[in-house]
Amino acid sequence: MSQSDTVLSALGDGVLRLTLNRPDKLNAFNEEMHLALRAGFERAHSDDRVRAVLLTGAGRGFSAGQDLGDRDPRKGGAPDLGHTIETFYNPLLRLIRGLEKPVVCAVNGVAAGAGANIAFACDITLAARSARFIQAFAKIGLVPDSGGTWSLPRLIGEARAKALALTGEPLDAETAANWGLIWRVVDDPALVDETFALAARLAAGPTKGLGLTKRAIQAAATHSLDEQLDLERDLQREAGLSADYAEGVAAFLEKRKPEFKGR
Ligand code: LHQ
């Protein structure tokens, strides 16, 4: 696992808290931070003690997207941004979406460019009331990445997606929640506690079933109803064989609190 301090990593109550940590650059992504974040999500995949992930940022921003100083065309000619996407951003997006454990995102401040679209790729995203979301790509001649052209129209429809992406106008957290881009807005001082409590509650839940639920909902985007009904049948069969289902039913019938293990 990466030892870089560009992402702080802490495991407690089944929650792996990953904190983007380049606050003087508003947590803009350089290669070191990418590799550290990837290592964090890879750990979340492989470590059974991790039952949920909480992603947030240090300082006053969540993430300002790509560190533009690292991809400056004035230094050594035009960089191959496709290579950057293929090497760093796309693997990260696939890790977040493919992780069959809940990923909660706490947007503590501005989320711009890839920073915004990474927040939208998480399973449950909450934002501080002061946060804002900016499709900053439009201001520097780029195209939304990190799944933005996929998630934005799905979450808010083509009209709003195009307006945000073409103008690069900031969207306040309250409107983002009202439009369905994120789950909820929280007063700034409560963000850390509220998101951790949510992540810990999920981590103590039947995370095997939650992971299958995530897979099913994500698959719906490319499925017909018939395909989705078949998938629900298959995943319900798998969930029904889990120890957590047995525990959940037993606890209900015995009128006690369940103790889920994520298996
Ligand atoms: C930054 C950045 C930054 C470096 C703030 N880089 N230093 C993928 C593949 C490959 C290449 C290209 O891109 C992509 C995906 C993308 O993410 S493209 C979009 C890249 N991001 C942006 O264009 C956003 C640029 N940043 C901003 O527009 C502003 O900083 C925002 C609106 C986010 C925040 O504004 P303020 O609150 O006024 O803060 P600030 O601008 O004063 O920034 C604070 C510091 O952070 C400052 O450094 P300094 O040394 O002057 O204090 C900025 O230079 C630095 N910073 N974003 N992306």
Residues whose N, C-alpha, C, O or C-beta is under 5 A from the ligand:
A	BS01	LHQ	D24 K25 L26 A28 A64 G65 Q66 D67 L68 G69 R71 L81 T84 V110 A112 G113 A114 G115 A136 F137
